[in-house]
């Protein structure tokens, strides 16, 4: 298993190096990352399966991407896909074994009595062009002036507690979706869809508590009280495992919120623009709203941060997303 992971990592490094060299040659005369992204979008591509200028899905797909990209697994939990396979359920339980003692079937049954249980965003078509901005929390957003560009997308997807007020020039002021988990819900606007990631069973129980009786005293109820049941989406554990197995090839314990958000966009959007990922311009790791500079080392924790970053750059090279890394 270790040898297989090492071989996979080496292959990705080779692919990334080839892509990086191509980008460097292509962008030699470019004066900014924005110009580079615009020029990349003008490159001729294969016949697209959407109405955007540059689509994620094309007819004669890149073999590496085609092997991994699976549109049959919905990113969101619904009544139709709520029953998990034994393999998925066991993997999901092992993430936080002490927090998964409730009866999953009973919890989900009650959940869809108060939360819409239909599928979402399964409307891909040749005449659709859905552009999405995935907005991370990196300090490289400071002074970027990306606000208007971010707001020009159909979907603007933010994460956790990232603020908007006071930072509009760099991060925009629209927020159609916010990906979070209990305890990190902040700045939720009335028209924003909340996408909760259930890393453990307790998350589903907290949702039920917040939307019904409030019986779970440990729930972060002030934040959970902001939830509008009609705008609540739940990340599908099956999709979470698919990202971990197929895209990350089981590197790390489980995917980071940032990578899960990126892969969500890759699967529900036609064109993906990514902002606020990676280190700040001075090499430090900090959030754009923080004044204190953090370590120059990537704070990955249980996540495979370097591997996720390499995949993002590879997806950028293969024209599956545009990565804006500040100015």
Backbone bond lengths (Angstrom), bond angles and torsions (degrees), N, CA, C in turn:
res aa  C-N    CA-C-N  psi(-1)  N-CA   C-N-CA  omega(-1)  CA-C   N-CA-C  phi
1 X - - - 1.463 - - 1.526 111.32 -
2 X 1.353 116.49 -43.93 1.461 120.89 179.06 1.520 110.94 -63.00
3 X 1.373 116.14 -43.21 1.463 120.07 179.06 1.519 110.93 -61.93
4 X 1.362 116.14 -40.07 1.459 120.46 179.91 1.527 110.47 -63.26
5 X 1.329 116.57 -42.84 1.461 119.84 179.14 1.520 111.19 -65.17
6 X 1.331 116.60 -38.39 1.463 120.22 178.90 1.519 111.33 -64.96
7 X 1.353 115.73 -41.07 1.469 119.34 178.31 1.524 110.23 -64.92
8 X 1.331 116.29 -41.30 1.460 120.64 179.10 1.521 110.96 -62.47
9 X 1.332 115.66 -44.01 1.459 120.26 179.15 1.533 110.99 -61.43
10 X 1.349 116.85 -42.55 1.461 120.80 179.86 1.523 110.86 -64.09
11 X 1.351 116.70 -39.68 1.457 120.50 179.13 1.524 110.35 -63.67
12 X 1.327 116.51 -43.68 1.456 120.04 178.75 1.523 111.14 -62.51
13 X 1.321 116.52 -39.76 1.462 120.62 179.17 1.523 110.48 -62.19
14 X 1.346 116.82 -42.63 1.465 121.07 178.52 1.525 110.35 -62.17
15 X 1.352 116.60 -47.58 1.462 120.72 179.21 1.519 110.82 -60.36
16 X 1.329 115.52 -43.61 1.457 120.06 -179.78 1.527 111.44 -62.82
17 X 1.327 116.91 -42.81 1.467 120.64 -179.95 1.522 111.38 -62.01
18 X 1.339 116.00 -41.98 1.467 120.15 178.27 1.522 110.09 -60.85
19 X 1.354 115.34 -45.67 1.461 120.05 179.86 1.523 111.04 -64.44
20 X 1.322 116.65 -42.50 1.465 120.94 -177.86 1.524 111.11 -61.59
21 X 1.334 115.91 -43.12 1.468 119.95 179.20 1.527 110.39 -62.89
22 X 1.337 115.88 -40.76 1.466 120.14 179.56 1.522 110.79 -62.75
23 X 1.340 115.97 -43.15 1.461 120.11 -179.06 1.524 110.80 -65.57
24 X 1.332 116.86 -42.18 1.467 120.95 -179.82 1.526 110.73 -60.40
25 X 1.334 115.89 -45.79 1.467 120.25 179.34 1.521 110.40 -62.69
26 X 1.338 114.96 -43.60 1.463 119.94 -176.34 1.523 111.66 -67.38
27 X 1.347 116.07 -36.98 1.461 120.09 -172.53 1.523 113.25 -98.13
28 X 1.309 117.78 14.98 1.469 120.84 -174.35 1.528 111.93 -54.93
29 X 1.336 116.25 -38.19 1.457 119.49 -177.50 1.521 113.04 -95.57
30 X 1.340 117.13 3.18 1.465 120.71 -179.17 1.518 110.59 -74.44
31 X 1.331 116.92 145.35 1.464 120.64 -177.55 1.513 113.52 -105.52
32 X 1.326 118.79 -6.78 1.464 120.03 178.88 1.505 109.35 -159.91
33 X 1.345 115.75 160.92 1.458 119.93 178.38 1.517 111.03 -65.66
34 X 1.329 117.05 -29.82 1.456 120.10 178.26 1.518 110.34 -66.82
35 X 1.333 117.55 -44.13 1.462 120.98 177.15 1.521 110.69 -61.02
36 X 1.321 115.92 -41.16 1.459 120.29 179.45 1.515 110.23 -60.06
37 X 1.345 116.77 -45.62 1.458 120.34 -178.33 1.520 111.46 -63.77
38 X 1.332 116.06 -40.56 1.464 119.62 179.10 1.519 110.44 -64.45
39 X 1.342 116.58 -43.13 1.465 120.62 179.96 1.521 111.37 -66.29
40 X 1.326 117.17 -36.96 1.462 119.87 177.72 1.523 110.37 -63.20
41 X 1.346 116.78 -37.79 1.455 119.59 -177.68 1.519 111.77 -70.07
42 X 1.332 117.15 -17.33 1.458 120.47 178.93 1.521 113.20 -88.65
43 X 1.332 117.24 -7.08 1.458 119.33 -178.74 1.525 110.21 -67.47
44 X 1.314 119.32 143.74 1.458 120.60 178.08 1.515 111.01 -63.59
45 X 1.322 116.09 135.71 1.461 121.09 179.51 1.518 109.38 -127.08
46 X 1.325 114.93 171.53 1.450 120.03 179.08 1.525 110.17 -68.30
47 X 1.309 117.12 168.56 1.454 121.55 -178.77 1.518 110.38 -58.35
48 X 1.322 115.90 123.33 1.459 121.50 -172.88 1.524 111.62 -84.76
49 X 1.332 114.50 160.15 1.455 121.71 177.16 1.521 110.65 -110.02
50 X 1.338 116.24 23.33 1.461 121.12 175.68 1.525 107.55 -149.04
51 X 1.336 116.36 -179.29 1.460 120.28 -176.21 1.523 113.13 -98.18
52 X 1.324 117.79 4.27 1.465 121.12 178.06 1.526 110.79 -75.36
53 X 1.322 116.03 163.46 1.468 120.57 177.93 1.526 110.62 -66.31
54 X 1.328 115.69 -35.47 1.462 120.37 178.94 1.521 108.37 -136.68
55 X 1.330 117.64 110.74 1.460 121.78 -173.57 1.525 111.90 -100.70
56 X 1.320 115.03 154.05 1.458 120.33 176.56 1.521 110.11 -68.50
57 X 1.324 116.24 -43.56 1.464 120.75 -179.31 1.520 110.88 -98.47
58 X 1.320 116.68 131.46 1.457 122.71 175.40 1.522 108.46 -132.75
59 X 1.329 116.80 162.64 1.464 120.53 -173.73 1.530 112.51 -67.03
60 X 1.319 117.70 -52.82 1.467 119.57 -179.89 1.531 108.06 -94.90
61 X 1.318 114.41 75.80 1.459 122.50 -170.67 1.524 113.28 -68.07
62 X 1.315 114.63 148.20 1.457 122.03 172.75 1.528 108.88 -58.05
63 X 1.342 119.48 128.49 1.478 121.82 -175.70 1.525 113.40 -57.16
64 X 1.325 117.03 -39.81 1.468 120.00 -179.60 1.521 111.01 -61.79
65 X 1.336 116.05 -43.65 1.462 120.62 -179.08 1.527 110.99 -72.45
66 X 1.329 116.30 -42.39 1.464 120.55 -178.53 1.520 111.61 -59.93
67 X 1.327 116.79 -36.58 1.463 121.62 -179.52 1.524 111.68 -63.30
68 X 1.331 117.24 -27.78 1.460 121.59 -174.09 1.521 114.17 -103.20
69 X 1.310 117.16 -32.22 1.470 121.88 -172.34 1.523 110.84 -76.95
70 X 1.324 116.64 115.51 1.462 122.52 -175.93 1.521 109.49 -127.78
71 X 1.324 116.71 106.88 1.463 120.98 -178.24 1.523 112.90 -87.54
72 X 1.323 117.49 -0.69 1.471 119.82 -179.21 1.527 112.46 -80.74
73 X 1.333 117.71 -12.52 1.463 121.59 179.14 1.522 108.49 -101.78
74 X 1.318 116.95 115.25 1.461 120.92 -178.33 1.527 110.90 -71.87
75 X 1.326 117.61 136.07 1.468 119.78 178.03 1.525 113.50 -68.29
76 X 1.348 116.79 -19.11 1.455 119.93 -174.33 1.524 112.21 -113.95
77 X 1.320 114.78 143.94 1.458 121.09 177.51 1.523 109.28 -73.31
78 X 1.319 116.69 135.39 1.462 122.45 178.23 1.519 108.75 -142.98
79 X 1.310 116.18 173.17 1.465 119.41 177.88 1.524 111.09 -61.61
80 X 1.319 116.13 -31.31 1.463 120.48 -177.13 1.524 112.26 -70.98
81 X 1.332 117.98 -35.57 1.470 120.21 -175.71 1.529 113.36 -113.84
82 X 1.332 117.19 13.75 1.471 121.19 -173.91 1.526 113.23 -65.67
83 X 1.323 117.01 -28.81 1.467 119.79 179.31 1.529 108.63 -76.68
84 X 1.314 115.83 117.66 1.460 121.22 -177.71 1.520 111.02 -90.15
85 X 1.323 116.51 148.21 1.461 120.17 174.31 1.529 108.80 -66.58
86 X 1.320 116.81 159.95 1.464 120.69 179.96 1.525 110.95 -60.37
87 X 1.321 115.66 -40.22 1.460 120.52 -179.22 1.528 111.25 -63.39
88 X 1.344 115.79 -45.89 1.460 120.54 179.21 1.519 111.29 -65.20
89 X 1.326 116.29 -43.59 1.465 120.23 -177.99 1.526 111.22 -62.70
90 X 1.324 117.42 -42.96 1.471 120.86 179.91 1.526 110.75 -64.86
91 X 1.331 116.26 -43.16 1.469 119.52 178.80 1.520 110.73 -62.21
92 X 1.327 116.23 -44.76 1.464 121.72 -178.96 1.528 110.93 -62.35
93 X 1.316 116.82 -41.96 1.465 120.81 179.27 1.525 112.05 -64.81
94 X 1.325 116.38 -34.51 1.465 119.95 -177.18 1.530 113.05 -70.66
95 X 1.338 117.71 -17.47 1.461 119.78 179.56 1.530 111.11 -61.77
96 X 1.339 115.29 -45.42 1.463 121.81 177.47 1.524 108.06 -140.40
97 X 1.320 118.17 75.62 1.473 122.38 -171.71 1.522 114.63 -57.78
98 X 1.318 118.51 -34.00 1.466 120.52 -177.53 1.524 112.68 -74.50
99 X 1.323 117.14 -14.39 1.465 120.78 -176.54 1.522 112.63 -104.01
100 X 1.323 117.90 11.29 1.466 121.08 -174.46 1.523 112.29 -121.94
101 X 1.329 116.53 49.68 1.458 120.16 -176.35 1.524 113.20 -95.12
102 X 1.307 118.03 -14.22 1.460 120.53 -178.71 1.521 111.03 -74.70
103 X 1.330 116.00 164.01 1.459 122.36 177.58 1.526 108.51 -80.55
104 X 1.322 116.31 111.28 1.462 120.82 -174.61 1.526 111.77 -59.35
105 X 1.311 118.21 -47.72 1.468 121.71 -176.84 1.518 111.26 -59.36
106 X 1.323 116.57 -42.37 1.462 120.77 -179.43 1.528 111.21 -66.78
107 X 1.333 116.05 -41.15 1.464 120.35 -179.67 1.524 110.72 -64.45
108 X 1.330 116.92 -45.37 1.462 120.95 -178.55 1.525 111.16 -66.41
109 X 1.325 116.78 -39.03 1.464 120.55 178.80 1.530 110.71 -59.57
110 X 1.320 116.44 -43.83 1.464 120.56 178.59 1.526 110.91 -70.10
111 X 1.317 115.56 -35.66 1.461 120.48 -177.85 1.517 111.64 -58.99
112 X 1.325 116.61 -45.79 1.457 119.92 -176.44 1.526 113.26 -80.15
113 X 1.316 116.29 6.72 1.462 120.42 169.21 1.526 110.84 -83.79
114 X 1.326 116.11 -19.75 1.470 120.18 -179.21 1.530 112.78 -120.99
115 X 1.315 116.79 -15.80 1.466 121.69 -179.79 1.526 108.87 -114.75
116 X 1.337 119.14 136.40 1.470 120.72 178.20 1.525 111.34 -53.87
117 X 1.333 115.86 133.18 1.459 120.02 -174.37 1.511 115.13 -106.41
118 X 1.327 117.20 7.65 1.463 119.26 -179.69 1.521 111.16 -81.11
119 X 1.329 115.40 167.86 1.454 120.02 177.97 1.524 110.98 -75.56
120 X 1.334 117.16 165.86 1.459 121.16 -176.54 1.527 110.81 -137.23
121 X 1.334 114.67 141.23 1.468 123.02 171.18 1.529 113.11 59.38
122 X 1.325 115.42 38.21 1.467 120.20 176.56 1.527 110.13 -100.36
123 X 1.312 116.65 37.16 1.464 121.78 -170.72 1.522 113.35 -111.51
124 X 1.316 118.08 26.77 1.467 119.86 -179.57 1.523 110.20 -61.23
125 X 1.324 116.04 140.43 1.467 121.35 -177.87 1.524 108.93 -161.68
126 X 1.347 117.24 157.40 1.473 120.51 -179.46 1.523 113.63 -59.10
127 X 1.348 117.21 -24.81 1.467 119.64 -178.12 1.525 113.05 -97.27
128 X 1.331 117.38 8.48 1.466 120.60 179.83 1.522 110.72 -99.29
129 X 1.329 115.83 138.88 1.465 120.96 171.95 1.523 107.72 -133.65
130 X 1.314 116.07 97.55 1.470 121.68 179.84 1.529 108.36 -106.24
131 X 1.309 116.40 110.09 1.460 121.06 178.46 1.525 109.77 -94.89
132 X 1.320 116.19 140.44 1.460 120.74 -176.36 1.519 111.12 -133.60
133 X 1.322 115.29 136.47 1.461 121.95 172.52 1.516 108.17 -105.94
134 X 1.325 116.63 122.01 1.463 122.11 173.17 1.524 106.04 -99.91
135 X 1.322 116.08 114.11 1.460 120.94 -173.57 1.527 110.23 -107.16
136 X 1.323 115.69 109.50 1.452 121.02 177.24 1.518 111.60 -82.31
137 X 1.310 116.81 -167.37 1.461 121.70 -172.70 1.529 113.70 -116.30
138 X 1.316 117.79 13.57 1.463 121.36 -172.94 1.528 113.41 -67.38
139 X 1.323 114.54 150.24 1.455 120.93 174.53 1.513 113.20 -65.44
140 X 1.341 118.14 -11.60 1.470 118.89 178.81 1.533 112.30 -71.66
141 X 1.341 116.67 -4.35 1.460 120.14 174.87 1.530 111.98 -78.57
142 X 1.323 117.42 -20.46 1.464 121.07 -179.06 1.530 110.57 -61.78
143 X 1.325 115.32 124.33 1.457 120.09 178.65 1.511 114.54 73.25
144 X 1.318 117.69 14.34 1.473 121.01 -175.91 1.523 113.21 -81.17
145 X 1.331 117.28 -25.14 1.474 121.80 -175.11 1.525 111.80 58.15
146 X 1.313 116.96 32.82 1.463 120.94 -179.49 1.535 112.82 -85.20
147 X 1.336 117.88 -4.06 1.459 120.93 -171.56 1.518 114.88 -50.92
148 X 1.331 117.05 -53.04 1.464 121.00 -178.25 1.522 111.33 -63.96
149 X 1.325 116.62 -39.28 1.466 120.93 179.16 1.531 110.76 -64.47
150 X 1.318 117.18 -41.82 1.466 121.47 177.58 1.523 110.53 -62.42
151 X 1.332 116.77 -46.81 1.463 121.21 -176.97 1.521 113.06 -67.87
152 X 1.326 118.43 -17.24 1.467 121.37 -178.55 1.525 112.66 -75.28
153 X 1.329 118.12 -9.39 1.463 121.78 179.86 1.528 111.40 -80.77
154 X 1.334 116.28 155.09 1.465 120.67 177.67 1.524 111.00 -65.07
155 X 1.329 116.61 -48.62 1.460 122.54 176.33 1.528 108.64 -109.72
156 X 1.318 115.70 136.69 1.465 121.53 172.03 1.522 106.79 -121.32
157 X 1.321 116.38 110.50 1.464 122.22 -172.26 1.527 109.15 -108.28
158 X 1.334 115.87 119.21 1.459 121.45 179.74 1.521 109.87 -113.65
159 X 1.329 115.84 174.16 1.466 120.19 -173.75 1.519 112.86 -131.48
160 X 1.326 114.46 140.23 1.456 123.34 170.76 1.530 112.41 50.51
161 X 1.330 117.37 -129.20 1.459 121.55 -170.31 1.520 113.84 -97.04
162 X 1.303 118.78 15.82 1.471 121.74 -176.40 1.530 111.24 -59.22
163 X 1.338 118.07 122.71 1.463 121.13 -179.24 1.524 112.57 -81.06
164 X 1.323 115.06 159.66 1.461 122.12 176.48 1.525 110.31 -113.85
165 X 1.334 115.92 -46.38 1.458 122.27 -175.96 1.532 111.48 -57.75
166 X 1.312 114.65 123.38 1.454 120.42 -179.78 1.519 114.02 94.49
167 X 1.338 116.14 -9.30 1.473 120.51 -177.56 1.531 111.54 -125.90
168 X 1.335 116.07 16.85 1.460 120.76 -172.36 1.527 113.68 -57.96
169 X 1.313 117.66 -36.28 1.467 120.37 -177.17 1.522 111.78 -60.84
170 X 1.324 116.09 -32.83 1.467 120.63 -177.44 1.521 113.76 -99.06
171 X 1.342 118.44 -30.15 1.472 120.78 -173.66 1.523 113.47 -118.80
172 X 1.348 118.14 -1.71 1.452 120.48 -179.41 1.517 112.01 83.17
173 X 1.335 115.67 176.67 1.466 119.13 178.73 1.521 113.82 -125.13
174 X 1.320 117.07 0.10 1.464 120.47 177.71 1.527 110.29 -94.12
175 X 1.317 114.71 150.66 1.466 120.22 176.85 1.519 108.12 -153.62
176 X 1.322 116.89 99.49 1.468 119.83 -179.68 1.520 111.81 -84.80
177 X 1.339 117.10 -28.94 1.464 122.34 -179.14 1.531 109.37 -141.84
178 X 1.323 114.83 145.11 1.467 119.98 173.51 1.524 108.46 -132.96
179 X 1.325 116.26 122.11 1.462 122.59 179.85 1.525 108.16 -93.31
180 X 1.341 116.23 128.71 1.460 119.58 -176.73 1.520 109.63 -158.32
181 X 1.313 115.12 -179.84 1.456 121.98 169.43 1.524 106.34 -139.38
182 X 1.331 119.16 159.21 1.468 120.79 -175.77 1.526 111.54 -50.56
183 X 1.309 114.76 131.95 1.454 119.97 -178.12 1.512 112.85 104.47
184 X 1.343 117.19 -18.94 1.472 120.03 179.00 1.526 111.72 -117.79
185 X 1.330 117.14 10.98 1.462 120.50 -179.22 1.526 109.15 -78.98
186 X 1.325 116.58 117.97 1.458 122.34 177.64 1.526 108.73 -145.59
187 X 1.322 115.14 158.92 1.470 122.24 170.07 1.536 111.78 53.23
188 X 1.327 116.34 42.38 1.465 120.39 -178.42 1.523 109.59 -86.53
189 X 1.316 116.74 114.20 1.456 121.74 179.94 1.527 110.38 -80.63
190 X 1.332 116.23 157.79 1.463 120.80 -174.78 1.524 113.07 -61.93
191 X 1.328 116.64 -30.58 1.461 119.98 -177.08 1.529 112.63 -98.99
192 X 1.324 117.15 13.57 1.462 121.51 -177.71 1.520 111.69 -96.60
193 X 1.318 116.44 133.58 1.461 121.18 172.82 1.531 109.07 -79.26
194 X 1.313 116.30 129.79 1.460 120.76 175.68 1.523 108.91 -94.82
195 X 1.327 116.56 125.44 1.465 122.12 176.54 1.524 107.58 -108.70
196 X 1.320 116.59 107.90 1.457 121.40 -178.83 1.523 110.51 -92.77
197 X 1.321 116.13 133.66 1.465 121.05 176.77 1.526 108.44 -97.28
198 X 1.321 118.29 113.86 1.469 120.83 -179.90 1.523 111.80 -88.13
199 X 1.325 116.67 82.95 1.459 119.42 177.26 1.531 111.08 -68.35
200 X 1.334 116.28 -16.08 1.460 120.70 -179.37 1.520 109.47 -151.75
201 X 1.323 115.99 164.07 1.453 122.34 -178.34 1.524 112.04 -59.79
202 X 1.325 116.44 -33.76 1.459 120.43 -178.25 1.524 111.95 -56.15
203 X 1.332 117.50 -32.55 1.461 121.00 179.06 1.518 111.03 -59.01
204 X 1.332 116.74 -45.34 1.461 120.67 179.36 1.523 110.75 -65.22
205 X 1.329 116.49 -37.71 1.462 120.23 178.27 1.525 110.94 -67.07
206 X 1.322 117.22 -38.46 1.461 121.07 178.20 1.521 111.13 -63.46
207 X 1.329 116.08 -39.06 1.461 120.00 177.82 1.518 109.94 -60.67
208 X 1.332 115.94 -47.23 1.459 120.67 179.61 1.524 110.87 -60.24
209 X 1.310 116.48 -42.59 1.459 120.85 -179.73 1.529 111.31 -63.23
210 X 1.330 116.04 -44.20 1.461 120.39 -177.73 1.520 112.18 -67.19
211 X 1.326 116.75 -34.71 1.462 120.66 -175.35 1.522 113.40 -90.42
212 X 1.330 117.04 -11.01 1.473 119.57 -177.54 1.523 111.36 -124.57
213 X 1.336 117.20 -99.05 1.467 121.84 -169.47 1.515 114.66 -87.55
214 X 1.326 117.52 -21.56 1.460 120.03 -174.19 1.510 112.75 68.05
215 X 1.328 116.47 27.35 1.464 121.76 -173.06 1.526 113.83 -73.48
216 X 1.342 117.84 -21.84 1.461 119.73 -179.52 1.524 109.51 -83.13
217 X 1.311 116.11 104.14 1.465 121.24 -175.27 1.525 112.42 -67.38
218 X 1.331 116.29 -21.44 1.465 119.08 -179.41 1.524 112.34 -81.58
219 X 1.330 116.29 -6.75 1.460 119.47 -177.44 1.524 111.40 -69.31
220 X 1.334 117.77 140.81 1.464 120.94 174.76 1.526 109.10 -75.54
221 X 1.336 116.35 69.26 1.460 121.90 -169.38 1.528 114.86 -61.08
222 X 1.346 120.74 -35.23 1.466 118.07 178.05 1.523 112.54 -56.44
223 X 1.336 116.83 -39.41 1.457 120.75 178.67 1.533 110.83 -79.20
224 X 1.334 116.03 -42.83 1.458 119.85 -178.51 1.522 111.47 -65.22
225 X 1.337 117.13 -25.03 1.461 120.44 -179.61 1.523 111.94 -66.32
226 X 1.335 116.94 -16.52 1.467 120.40 178.53 1.522 112.19 -74.75
227 X 1.314 116.94 -13.49 1.460 121.00 -172.48 1.523 111.40 -68.06
228 X 1.315 115.72 130.32 1.456 122.97 171.57 1.525 106.49 -101.02
229 X 1.336 116.65 114.46 1.467 120.69 -174.36 1.528 112.25 -55.86
230 X 1.331 117.04 -33.71 1.466 120.45 -178.51 1.528 112.66 -71.82
231 X 1.328 116.60 -16.68 1.469 120.55 -179.63 1.525 111.79 -114.93
232 X 1.326 115.75 20.42 1.459 120.52 -179.44 1.524 110.76 -97.14
233 X 1.319 116.11 127.74 1.460 123.18 174.93 1.522 108.10 -121.62
234 X 1.321 116.58 144.49 1.459 121.08 -177.77 1.521 109.13 -119.32
235 X 1.314 115.73 125.46 1.465 121.87 178.84 1.531 109.03 -61.37
236 X 1.314 115.87 130.68 1.461 122.59 -176.13 1.536 110.90 -75.65
237 X 1.341 119.26 120.63 1.469 120.43 177.93 1.524 113.51 -55.65
238 X 1.337 116.67 -31.91 1.465 120.00 177.44 1.526 110.58 -65.73
239 X 1.324 116.58 -40.24 1.463 121.26 177.45 1.526 110.04 -67.74
240 X 1.317 116.77 -38.30 1.462 121.66 178.12 1.528 110.58 -59.73
241 X 1.334 115.97 -44.81 1.465 120.54 179.31 1.528 111.22 -67.68
242 X 1.319 116.59 -37.12 1.469 121.11 177.27 1.532 110.60 -60.46
243 X 1.316 117.50 -43.07 1.464 120.97 177.65 1.524 110.12 -62.53
244 X 1.317 116.47 -42.96 1.463 121.53 -178.35 1.530 111.31 -66.77
245 X 1.324 117.05 -45.38 1.469 121.23 -176.35 1.525 112.68 -74.65
246 X 1.326 116.52 -48.34 1.463 121.36 -169.04 1.532 112.62 -88.42
247 X 1.309 116.93 -44.93 1.461 119.84 -176.69 1.533 112.44 -86.80
248 X 1.319 116.44 -47.95 1.469 119.26 -179.68 1.519 112.52 -86.82
249 X 1.336 116.30 -10.93 1.461 121.55 -179.76 1.532 111.28 50.15
250 X 1.334 113.74 40.70 1.472 123.94 173.85 1.520 114.10 66.44
251 X 1.294 117.27 26.63 1.463 120.41 172.24 1.527 108.47 -80.78
252 X 1.328 116.65 136.69 1.452 121.06 -176.88 1.519 110.87 78.52
253 X 1.329 116.66 179.63 1.462 120.41 179.11 1.519 110.83 -81.93
254 X 1.326 116.16 -42.85 1.464 122.24 175.07 1.526 107.45 -161.99
255 X 1.337 118.78 163.12 1.468 121.22 -175.21 1.525 112.10 -66.82
256 X 1.311 115.85 153.13 1.463 121.11 175.26 1.524 109.71 -75.47
257 X 1.329 115.96 161.06 1.463 120.45 177.29 1.525 110.57 -59.60
258 X 1.324 116.97 -39.67 1.459 120.19 179.65 1.513 112.80 -61.61
259 X 1.328 116.86 -44.87 1.462 119.85 -178.79 1.527 110.66 -70.68
260 X 1.333 117.56 -36.84 1.463 120.52 176.91 1.527 110.55 -63.48
261 X 1.324 117.08 -37.49 1.461 121.11 178.58 1.522 110.71 -68.23
262 X 1.313 116.50 -42.38 1.460 120.87 177.74 1.523 110.97 -60.42
263 X 1.328 117.50 -47.00 1.457 120.66 -178.39 1.520 111.69 -68.71
264 X 1.320 117.43 -31.09 1.460 120.86 172.81 1.522 109.54 -59.09
265 X 1.331 116.58 -48.62 1.462 120.82 -179.73 1.524 111.79 -62.96
266 X 1.319 117.15 -41.02 1.467 121.28 178.52 1.523 110.89 -57.13
267 X 1.334 117.36 -31.48 1.462 121.52 -174.89 1.529 114.64 -94.64
268 X 1.336 118.94 -15.89 1.469 119.20 -179.45 1.527 112.44 -116.57
269 X 1.319 117.96 -5.44 1.460 121.73 -176.56 1.528 110.42 -115.89
270 X 1.319 115.39 163.50 1.461 120.81 176.91 1.527 111.78 -97.96
271 X 1.312 115.84 -26.61 1.463 121.35 178.98 1.524 107.80 -142.31
272 X 1.320 117.62 128.84 1.465 121.78 -174.30 1.528 110.52 -120.41
273 X 1.321 115.70 126.23 1.460 123.21 177.08 1.526 108.20 -116.20
274 X 1.324 117.08 124.45 1.466 122.00 -171.36 1.523 110.28 -112.90
275 X 1.325 115.85 127.41 1.460 122.84 -178.46 1.533 109.70 -127.35
276 X 1.324 116.12 150.40 1.454 119.98 170.61 1.509 115.84 72.40
277 X 1.323 117.65 33.30 1.464 121.91 173.94 1.531 108.09 -114.25
278 X 1.316 115.51 149.31 1.458 120.01 177.67 1.521 112.40 93.03
279 X 1.314 115.79 -175.28 1.465 121.99 -177.21 1.525 111.20 -76.95
280 X 1.331 115.16 162.38 1.460 120.79 174.11 1.530 109.13 -71.34
281 X 1.327 115.98 173.50 1.467 120.11 -176.32 1.529 113.34 -60.39
282 X 1.340 116.32 -29.48 1.464 119.02 -179.54 1.523 112.86 -89.43
283 X 1.344 115.74 7.53 1.455 119.98 177.71 1.509 114.87 88.56
284 X 1.321 117.91 -2.58 1.463 120.83 -179.07 1.526 110.82 -87.24
285 X 1.322 115.48 158.61 1.464 121.64 178.96 1.524 108.21 -107.81
286 X 1.306 115.41 111.43 1.456 120.82 -179.92 1.524 109.02 -153.18
287 X 1.327 116.39 162.29 1.450 121.85 174.60 1.530 109.18 -85.02
288 X 1.315 116.82 151.41 1.460 119.50 -174.02 1.528 112.99 -65.96
289 X 1.323 118.48 -19.69 1.458 121.10 -179.63 1.536 112.65 -94.72
290 X 1.316 116.97 -1.25 1.460 120.87 -177.67 1.528 111.37 -98.57
291 X 1.318 115.89 143.05 1.464 120.81 177.67 1.522 111.69 -92.71
292 X 1.328 116.34 -27.37 1.460 120.45 -179.44 1.518 110.14 -78.41
293 X 1.313 117.04 127.30 1.453 121.67 178.57 1.521 109.98 -81.48
294 X 1.304 115.52 135.79 1.452 120.58 179.54 1.529 110.15 -93.21
295 X 1.299 115.35 -172.47 1.465 121.48 -177.80 1.525 111.71 -61.76
296 X 1.310 115.47 155.28 1.464 120.14 173.93 1.519 111.33 -81.35
297 X 1.307 116.76 -1.85 1.461 120.97 175.83 1.521 109.26 -93.54
298 X 1.335 115.62 141.64 1.457 120.27 -179.45 1.531 109.68 -65.17
299 X 1.360 118.58 122.80 1.468 121.46 -179.63 1.524 111.56 -82.57
300 X 1.307 117.67 79.68 1.464 120.89 -171.44 1.519 114.29 -86.94
301 X 1.333 118.48 -31.12 1.458 120.41 -178.18 1.516 111.53 62.15
302 X 1.345 116.30 -125.29 1.464 120.93 -178.15 1.527 112.02 -83.46
303 X 1.319 117.50 -1.54 1.462 121.22 -175.88 1.533 111.61 -95.62
304 X 1.331 115.12 155.06 1.472 121.25 177.09 1.525 108.35 -89.87
305 X 1.334 116.57 71.46 1.457 121.68 -172.81 1.516 114.30 -58.79
306 X 1.316 117.79 -44.54 1.464 120.78 -179.74 1.525 111.16 -64.75
307 X 1.325 116.17 -38.74 1.462 121.03 -179.56 1.532 109.89 -68.54
308 X 1.334 116.46 -42.59 1.462 120.48 177.77 1.527 110.50 -61.67
309 X 1.325 116.93 -42.63 1.462 121.21 179.75 1.527 111.60 -62.95
310 X 1.321 116.70 -40.05 1.458 121.07 179.51 1.537 110.43 -65.39
311 X 1.329 116.70 -39.46 1.461 120.37 177.71 1.528 110.79 -64.82
312 X 1.325 116.91 -40.00 1.460 120.31 178.56 1.526 111.23 -61.13
313 X 1.315 116.81 -43.04 1.466 120.21 179.97 1.525 110.94 -67.92
314 X 1.319 115.95 -33.93 1.458 119.88 178.06 1.528 110.35 -68.85
315 X 1.326 117.50 -41.11 1.461 121.71 176.84 1.527 110.73 -64.07
316 X 1.317 116.50 -35.07 1.465 120.86 176.35 1.524 110.32 -65.26
317 X 1.309 115.74 -44.03 1.462 121.38 -179.81 1.525 111.36 -62.84
318 X 1.325 115.85 -34.64 1.463 120.90 -178.09 1.528 112.19 -88.86
319 X 1.340 116.50 12.52 1.462 122.70 175.84 1.522 113.35 62.09
320 X 1.315 116.85 32.48 1.461 121.09 175.84 1.526 111.62 -95.44
321 X 1.317 116.59 -12.27 1.456 122.61 176.07 1.522 108.43 -161.46
322 X 1.324 116.50 163.56 1.462 122.25 174.19 1.522 107.24 -115.11
323 X 1.308 116.58 129.51 1.455 121.96 -176.16 1.528 109.92 -109.18
324 X 1.327 115.86 117.23 1.460 122.49 179.17 1.528 107.99 -104.33
325 X 1.324 117.26 115.79 1.463 121.44 -171.24 1.521 113.55 -111.04
326 X 1.323 117.29 29.27 1.455 120.92 178.99 1.515 112.09 89.71
327 X 1.330 115.33 176.15 1.472 119.62 -178.07 1.519 110.15 -128.84
